[in-house]
Amino acid sequence: MSSLVEVSPPVSAALRSGAPVVALESTIISHGLPRPGNLDAAREFEAILAGQGVTAATIALIDGVPKIGLTADDLVRIATDDSVVKVSSRDIAIAVAQKVTGGTTVAATSALAARAGIRVFATGGLGGVHRGASETFDESADLTVLSRTPVTVVSAGVKSILDIPATLERLETLGVAVVGYRTSRFPAFWLSDSGCDLDWRVDSAAEIAGIMAARDAFGEQAALLVANPLPPGQQLDPRLLEGALAAALAAADAQGIRGKAVSPFLLEEIQQVTGGVSVGVNLDIARGNIDLAAKISQQWTERAAVRAVP
């Protein structure tokens, strides 16, 4: 590990001993969830992993130091400090040089997790191709970073505010493998089913660990994306989301919102229109993904332990 990256003692000990570790992003805490509940959520996410005997490696930059595993004070800082910025993969070195405190996106978290040797990462929803990208070329760095980063990412697909068919096409082009967990349809974050079919389905964490091992054997360097949908009974009411999204898109257009400001604007608008219901669904999504990631990490470390027996 580079001296520029700080791995917490619990994460370091778990990695050395071959115990299960799951990486968690921090932009969901710094920018994705409203205060003050975001801090409680951060603690709950780590507690879900601890309850399954898995070490949580929440990742962020604190005063320019990329940290793999945060202290209690670090979590408070990320959740409450107004100066915390959003850091993508391209921003890491700049943030280090300028000693910035930042929440890491899927792209930055994946890159730092892989650098530390962490194989499983749980997030809420992946970034993707934005609506109208044929004119704006607006596409999340998550996609290209995952094309060269050997991690297994558990997510509830991508948000409905994105162009989901185009995102799946880009994932295919970039060589990012996608499997549906107990589904053959790609989820749409708040919704269990985006309407897009998937080629591959898995029904257990053990199957996913087996795919990880096969990919390693073939020298694959791109990510494996595990699409984990919400149970239909927990999804946001599709009619409510349709109306909220239409209103949010119209407001963005009327106000001239462009570029990277579009996604946070739309998410905030949807939260307002749904009366905060979308936030509760966000939390359910994160909980489910973290729970599955814990099971995958356990299966992965069990496979490693078997391989290590002479």
Secondary structure, DSSP 8 states (H G I E B T S, - for coil): --TTSEE-HHHHHHHHHT--EEEE-SHIIIIIS-TTHHHHHHHHHHHHHHHTT-EEEEEEEETTEEEES--HHHHHHHHH-TT-EEE-GGGHHHHHHTT--EEE-HHHHHHHHHHHT--EEE-S-B--BBTTHHHH--B-HHHHHHTT---EEEE-BB-TTB-HHHHHHHHHHTT-EEEEES-SEEEETTEEEEEEE-S-EE-SHHHHHHHHHHHHHTT--S-EEEE----GGGS--HHHHHHHHHHHHHHHHHHT--GGGHHHHHHHHHHHHTTTHHHHHHHHHHHHHHHHHHHHHHHHHHHHHHHH--
